[in-house]
Amino acid sequence: MADKSRSGTLEGDEFVLFYKALTHRDDIHRLFNEFSKDEKKLTLLEFVDFLTCEQLEQIDNVEMFAMDLIARYEPSET
């Protein structure tokens, strides 16, 4: 389905399409949208809500834990 050029190989955008098809998870998107107000990103507080409500994290300083996770796995200026 991803081989739109019918070349027998995946080139550029075709590979991206293939990757997205393999990794798409409706359950993850639903959960993300449940915690994200704008359905584009999670703020620190939204992520903390996810950790405490969905993941049932019971850490004394969950905000610091969330910031550590973000710094380690999603280092982004935005």
C-alpha positions as CSV (number, residue, x, y, z in Angstrom):
1,M,0.0,0.0,0.0
2,A,2.9,2.4,0.8
3,D,4.6,1.6,-2.5
4,K,2.7,4.3,-4.5
5,S,5.2,4.3,-7.3
6,R,4.9,0.5,-7.7
7,S,8.7,0.3,-7.9
8,G,9.0,-2.6,-5.5
9,T,10.9,-0.4,-3.0
10,L,9.9,2.4,-0.6
11,E,11.4,5.7,-1.5
12,G,11.3,8.9,0.6
13,D,7.7,9.8,1.4
14,E,6.6,6.2,0.8
15,F,8.8,5.0,3.6
16,V,7.3,7.7,5.9
17,L,3.8,6.5,5.0
18,F,4.8,2.9,5.7
19,Y,6.3,3.8,9.0
20,K,3.2,5.8,10.1
21,A,1.0,2.9,9.1
22,L,3.0,0.5,11.2
23,T,3.2,2.7,14.2
24,H,-0.3,4.2,14.2
25,R,-2.2,3.4,17.4
26,D,-5.7,4.6,17.9
27,D,-5.7,3.9,21.6
28,I,-2.6,6.1,22.1
29,H,-4.1,8.9,20.1
30,R,-7.3,8.7,22.1
31,L,-5.4,8.8,25.3
32,F,-3.2,11.7,24.2
33,N,-6.2,13.7,23.1
34,E,-7.9,13.0,26.4
35,F,-5.1,14.7,28.3
36,S,-4.1,17.4,25.8
37,K,-6.3,20.5,25.6
38,D,-5.2,21.4,22.0
39,E,-4.6,17.8,20.8
40,K,-1.1,18.8,19.5
41,K,1.1,18.7,22.6
42,L,1.0,18.0,26.3
43,T,2.0,20.9,28.7
44,L,3.9,20.0,31.8
45,L,0.7,20.1,33.9
46,E,-1.1,17.9,31.3
47,F,1.7,15.4,31.4
48,V,1.7,15.4,35.2
49,D,-2.1,14.7,35.1
50,F,-1.4,11.8,32.7
51,L,1.3,10.4,35.0
52,T,-0.9,10.7,38.1
53,C,-4.3,9.8,36.7
54,E,-3.5,7.2,34.0
55,Q,-0.1,5.8,35.0
56,L,-1.0,6.1,38.8
57,E,2.4,7.5,39.6
58,Q,2.6,8.2,43.4
59,I,5.8,10.2,43.5
60,D,6.4,13.0,46.0
61,N,7.6,15.4,43.4
62,V,5.8,14.2,40.2
63,E,6.5,17.6,38.5
64,M,10.3,17.0,38.8
65,F,9.9,13.4,37.7
66,A,7.9,14.6,34.6
67,M,10.6,17.2,33.7
68,D,13.3,14.6,34.0
69,L,11.3,12.3,31.6
70,I,10.8,15.2,29.2
71,A,14.5,16.1,29.3
72,R,15.6,12.5,28.8
73,Y,13.2,11.4,26.1
74,E,11.7,14.5,24.4
75,P,14.3,17.3,24.5
76,S,12.4,20.0,22.5
77,E,12.4,23.7,22.9
78,T,8.6,23.8,22.2
